[in-house]
């Protein structure tokens, strides 16, 4: 039985593996779904309405994280999960939050940063 379903959206394979590793270290009952861009992520949100958290890279080709946030937050048909935006550029934080991100993490990702952001959206 899966207790927690997370969508990880990042065009970089290594970053996706790192996020999965960090999550599985603390959250044993977890299912991860991966996407390489915002367009695919949006499709996966329709196919998986039980997603409970989205970890979203901002800088991606095709449909980037900010474009995804705009589409995701405006779509009334989707059940909304909290979104943690991730970027190497701290200046993207305000823009991400204005577009619907619930929390923001600056790369490089660490266990402490990720779980602090997760706690901030659950309290």
GUVEX-555232 format. One record per residue (C-alpha): x, y, z. Coordinates in pm, whole numbers, plus 50000, padded with zeros to 5 digits. Example, Ala and Ser with C-alpha at 12.3 -4.5 7.8 and 13.67 -1.06 7.14 Angstrom:
2
512304955050780513674989450714
***
This chain:
123
500005000050000501345034149898500925061550155502255091249958502425098849583504885125149457505315139549109508905150049038509265174048745512835180648633514575177148296517765165348466517885127948539520445132148820518255157748999515245134448979517325105549123518585128149404515035138849500513815102849497516755092049712516105119449968512385111749984512815074250018515345078850296512665094150522509355083650365509355046250322505875042250174506175064749871505405062949502507175086649266506135096848918508675114548700508335140648428510925159048217508875190448147505735209448240503605196447954504175160248050503685169248417500275184348345499235152748160500415131648453498345152948693495225144148493496145107348489497005106548862494505127349059495855112249381499215130349358499885145449700502975166649630504695181449325508425189149325508875212849031512075225348871511635260448732514265260348457513305234148197513025233747818509675232547639507115240747913509085254148211508045253748575506445288348573504375279848265503305247348433502265266248747500115290348546498335261948364498045240248676496605266948904494115279348644492735244948559489585239948767489325202848672492495192848854492625183549220495445205449346498455191849529500975214649701503885224949479507455230049593509305249849326513025243449287515575266049120519255274549125518215311149100516895325549428515455354749231512785331249088511215326049433508765355249423507775347749064507175311049149505065319949454503045345549256502255317949008501055293549272504055276049427503465267849794507165266949884510525272949721513895255549751517195268449614519575243249457521675225049550518955203649707519685189050048517615166950273517275195450523516075220850263513555196950110512005185350437511905220950575509915231050266507635200850304506975208950669506195245150577503325234650351501795210150596501655233050899
***
